[in-house]
Amino acid sequence: MAYVDWMLEVRKIAVCNCDYGCPCEFMAPPTQGHCEGVEANQIVKGHFADTSLDGLCFGGVFHWPGAVHEGGGSFQSVIDSRADKAQLDALFTILSGKEQEPTTLFNIYGATIDIQPQPIFAEIEFEFDIENGVGRFAVPDVMEANVGPIRNPVTGEPFRAQIKLPKGFEYREAEMVSADFWGKGQISHEHEKRFGYLTYAAYGPYGVIEEKCYRSAAA
């Protein structure tokens, strides 16, 4: 199948209710038997055909009643209110997975979602410092996440950890962090000191773009 030419290079913060490390990353069931959290992406460089997506943000609040691959999920999308009509059309098309090969990021997650409330259009506050394992994103009355280093329970010192997934469909390498977060509205939850990660990633019609995954570090 021929796909539209598109690409996203993003700074990504994602958090969920699992223990640090998240067993889902290792093909195991979620810590608490279900999966819920929030995420945000800042597009460093991106396009959909001739439409530039540079600088826009997108994310959302999510919940699955079991493991993600079992389906039945709910996702409240949040899209940057600065996007014009062409950019909105482009983002919705990308996020739907319709312009991506099966078994790639947006296609996989899209296939597990049963409930999608109407999108929320808002400015997403976004802060990202992968070198120090610190970040934050927020949309008032919708979602918020604050992440920082995992702490050694004995000394209180920062404990740095990374996960490398050579064939990962979401990222190749991510910095593990501790997350306090909440979501409100039709999908509502709140958690402290749970799993989170920061990563640079790049995606296109055929999944992760290996050679671009680390470029954003210098942006």
N, C-alpha and C positions, 0 to 999 in steps of 0.2 A: 504494500500500500504506500502511496505517495503522501507525505505529510507536508503541511505548511512549514516554511522555514521559521523556526522560533528558537529562542534561547533565553535562559534566565541564569545569571550569576547572582547568588544571594548570600547575605549574612543571615543566619538562621538561629533562633532560640526556640527550643521546644522543651516542654516540661510535662510530666505526668505523675500519677499517684504511685508509681512503683518505687521500690527501694533503689538506692544508688546502683547504677550499672544497668538496671532494667532487664529482667530475664527475657523479655520479648526480643531483645537484641541477640539472644543466644538460642532462639527457637524454643523457649520455655513459656509456660503460662504466666500471665501478669501476677504480680505479687499479691494483690488483693482480690484476684479473680475477675476483675473488670478493669477497663482502661478509661481514664478520663484526664483531661488536662487542657492546656492552652498552648498556642504557638504563634510566632510572628516571623515574617521574612522581610528583609529589606533588600530590594533589588539594586545591586551595585551597577549592573549593566544588563540590559535585556531588550528584546524586540520580538514582535510577532509580525512576520512579513515586514512591511515598511513602517509599522507602528512602534515607536520607541516606548520602552517601559522603565527607563532609567529612573532611579530614585523613588519609585513607588513602593508602598508596603502592602502586605496582605497577611492574613492569619485567621485565627478563629478559636472557638471553644468546641471541645469534642467529648464524646462519651460513647463507649461500646460496653454492652452488658457482659461480655466475656472477652476472650482474646480477639484482637482486631480481625484476624482471618476468618473468624466465625460469623462476622457480619452483624447486621442489626444496629449499626451505629447511627449516631446523630452528630451533625456538624453545623455549627452556626458560623458562617463565614463572615469575616470583617474585611472590607475592601477600602483602600485609601480613597478618601473623599476628594482628593485632588485629581483623580483620574478623569479624563474626558470620555465621551461615549466610545470612541475607537479603542481606547485603552481598556475600558471596562469590558467591551466585547472580547478583546484579546485575552484578558485575564480569566474571564469566565470560561472561555474555550479551552485554555490551557489547564485550568483547575479541574475541568470536567473529565480530563483524560482522553477526550475524543481525538486529540491530535498527538497522541503518544502511543508508542508500541505497547501491547499487553505485557504485563509483568514489570512495568516501570512505575515510578512513584505515584503520579496523579491517577493513572489508570487503576492501579491496585487499590488505593484508598477510596477512589470513587466507587468502586465495585462493592465496597463494604458498608456504604452509607444508605440507610433507608429513610431517615428523617432529616430534612434540610429546611429550617426556618428561612424566611426571607433574609437576604443579605443585609448586613448593617454597613452603611457607608460612613466612615469616620476617619479622623486623623489618628494615626497610631504613633504614640510616643515610643521611640526606639533608641536604646543605648546598648553598645556592644563593644566589649574589650576582651577578646579571646586570650590575649597574652596574660592577663591577670585573672581570668575566669570570672568576670563580672559582667552583668548585663541587666537590662530591664526593658519591659514594654508595657504599655497600658492604653486602654480606651475607657474613659469614665463610664461607670455603671454597666460595663460589658465584660471586661477581663483585665487582669493585671498579673504580671510575674516579675519577681525580683530574684536574681540568681547571684550566687557567690561561691567561693571555694568550699569544697567539702572540708570539714575540720576533723583533725585527729581527736578522738574522744578523750584521750588521756592528756595530751599537751595543749590542745586547742589550736595547734599550728595548722596552716593550710595544707591539705593533702591533695596533690595534683594527680589526676588520672585521665587517661585517654582510651578511647576505643577505636581500633582500626578494623574496618570491614572491607577487605580487598574487592569483594563483589557486592557490597551493600547497595541497595537500590535507593537509599535516602541520603547517605553520605559515605565518604571513604574514611574520614577521620574526624573525630569530634572530641571536644574538651568536656569532661564530666564536671557537673556543678551541683550544688545544693539549691533547691528551689522552694520559695514560698509563693503561692499563687492562688487565684480564685477566678471563677467565671460566674456570671449572673445571667438572669433571663430564663429562656426556655431550657437551657442547659446550665445547671447551677451546681457548683461544688467549691470547696476550699480546702487547701492542704498546706502543711508546713514541712520543711526539711525532707523533700522528696526528690526524685530523680529529675535531672535536667541536663541539657547539653547545649553547647555553642559550636557552630561549625560554619565553614565556608563550603558552598556546594554550587554545582552548575548542572543544569538540566536542559535537555532538548527532546526532540521527538523519539529518540531511541534510548532515553534514560539518562543516567549520570554521564556528564562529559568529563572524563578522567583528567585531561590535560588542563582544564580550567578550574579544577576544584580548589586550588590553592592560590590562584592569582589575586583574589580579592584581599588577601592579607596585606598587600602593598597599596591598596586603593585608599 
